[in-house]
Amino acid sequence: MRKLIVNTFMTLDGIMQAPGGREEDPNGGFEHGGWAFGYWDDVVDETMHTSMADPFDLLLGRKTYEIFAAHWPQSQEPAAAPLNNATKYVASTTLNSVEWQNSQLLEGPLADAVNAVKAQDGPGIQVQGSANLIQSLHADGLVDELNVWTFPVILGKGKRLFEPGTPAGGLEVIDSKVSPSGVIMTRYRTDAEIRGGSFVQTELDRRAPREG
């Protein structure tokens, strides 16, 4: 079974909308597109290239697919070749066809289609952007890892990585590091237990008189 890994940039208050530019996703009157640009230092850049060094497939929602398909086929940036060469699975109920090379539309219910893709032989499957898709994948228990890069900025509104109503669950940190500009790059394993408890009860137990 292949792993499904969500890669996302996020502000400190959980916004993931339009990190790359003002024109990327202005839906909802979002005015802060491009908020990740000023924090993109050498460590962030090197980590990004490392994450794309091994083969991978992509799972994209309609909006992110359209943004990527309009940019990467003509791009000469280092990231262009891995993205163009990757197999792209597109989750959409409105698109009738996909023209970007190595792209295909998923058919049928999302959970069934994604599980079928995960069961195939091949490299890991990465999800980039695609806020609405991530919500659905998480709710269906399909995400194996979260690769979250938290940028030191607060925006107050916009599409969030986890919207209200997100199913509860624990996470286990696989690795983490901080770039010079303050970007916290953390990889989590999903499906861990929530480590609940009570500091109050622990303090009461500590103070309780002991017999003998």
Residue pairs with C-beta under 8 A, 6 or more apart in sequence:
1 118
1 119
2 57
2 117
2 118
2 119
2 120
2 122
2 123
2 124
2 125
3 118
3 124
3 125
3 144
3 145
4 59
4 114
4 118
4 124
4 125
4 127
4 137
4 142
4 143
4 144
4 145
5 124
5 125
5 126
5 127
5 143
5 144
5 145
5 146
5 147
6 126
6 127
6 134
6 137
6 138
6 143
6 145
6 146
6 147
6 148
7 51
7 126
7 127
7 128
7 147
8 16
8 127
8 128
8 129
8 134
8 146
8 147
8 148
8 149
8 161
9 16
9 19
9 36
9 149
9 151
10 16
10 148
10 149
10 150
10 151
10 161
11 35
11 150
11 151
11 153
11 154
11 155
11 158
12 150
12 151
12 152
12 153
12 154
13 154
13 155
13 156
14 160
14 161
14 162
15 32
15 35
15 155
15 156
15 157
15 158
15 159
15 160
16 129
16 131
16 158
16 159
16 160
16 161
17 25
17 27
17 28
17 30
17 33
17 131
17 158
17 159
18 24
18 25
18 26
18 30
18 32
18 33
18 34
18 35
18 158
19 33
19 34
19 35
19 36
19 151
20 33
20 34
20 36
20 37
21 33
21 34
21 37
22 31
22 33
22 34
23 33
24 33
24 34
24 67
25 33
25 63
25 67
25 159
26 33
27 159
28 157
28 158
28 159
30 157
30 158
30 159
32 155
32 158
35 151
35 153
35 155
36 151
38 181
39 151
39 152
39 153
39 179
39 181
39 182
39 183
40 181
41 179
41 180
41 181
41 183
42 180
43 177
43 179
43 180
43 183
44 149
44 179
44 181
44 183
44 185
47 177
47 179
47 185
48 79
49 78
49 79
51 147
52 79
52 82
52 83
54 123
54 124
55 86
55 123
56 82
56 86
56 123
56 124
56 125
56 126
57 86
57 87
57 88
57 89
57 117
57 122
57 123
57 124
57 125
57 126
58 83
58 86
58 87
58 88
58 89
58 125
58 126
58 127
58 128
59 88
59 89
59 91
59 114
59 117
59 125
59 126
59 127
59 130
59 133
59 137
60 68
60 88
60 89
60 90
60 91
60 127
60 128
60 129
60 130
60 133
61 90
61 91
61 92
61 129
61 130
61 131
61 132
61 133
62 90
62 91
62 92
62 94
62 95
63 129
63 130
63 132
64 128
64 129
64 130
64 133
65 88
65 90
65 92
65 95
65 98
65 100
65 103
67 129
68 83
68 100
68 128
68 129
69 98
69 99
69 100
69 103
72 79
72 80
72 83
72 84
72 100
73 80
73 84
73 100
73 101
84 100
84 101
84 102
85 102
86 102
87 102
87 103
87 104
87 122
88 98
88 100
88 102
88 103
88 104
89 103
89 104
89 106
89 113
89 114
89 117
89 125
90 98
90 103
90 104
90 105
90 106
91 106
91 110
91 113
91 114
91 130
91 133
92 105
92 106
95 105
97 105
98 104
98 105
106 113
106 114
106 117
107 113
110 136
110 137
110 140
111 140
111 142
114 137
114 140
114 142
115 142
117 125
118 125
118 142
127 133
127 134
127 137
127 143
131 159
131 160
131 161
132 159
134 143
134 161
135 162
135 163
135 166
137 143
138 162
138 166
138 167
138 190
139 166
139 167
141 191
143 190
144 189
144 190
144 191
145 174
145 187
145 188
145 189
145 190
146 171
146 187
146 188
146 190
147 185
147 186
147 187
147 188
148 161
148 185
148 186
148 187
148 188
149 183
149 184
149 185
149 186
150 183
150 184
150 186
151 182
151 183
152 181
152 182
152 183
168 194
169 190
169 191
169 192
169 194
170 191
170 192
170 193
170 194
170 195
171 188
171 189
171 190
171 192
172 188
172 189
172 192
173 186
173 187
173 188
174 187
174 188
174 189
175 186
175 187
176 184
176 185
176 186
176 187
177 184
177 185
178 184
178 185
179 185
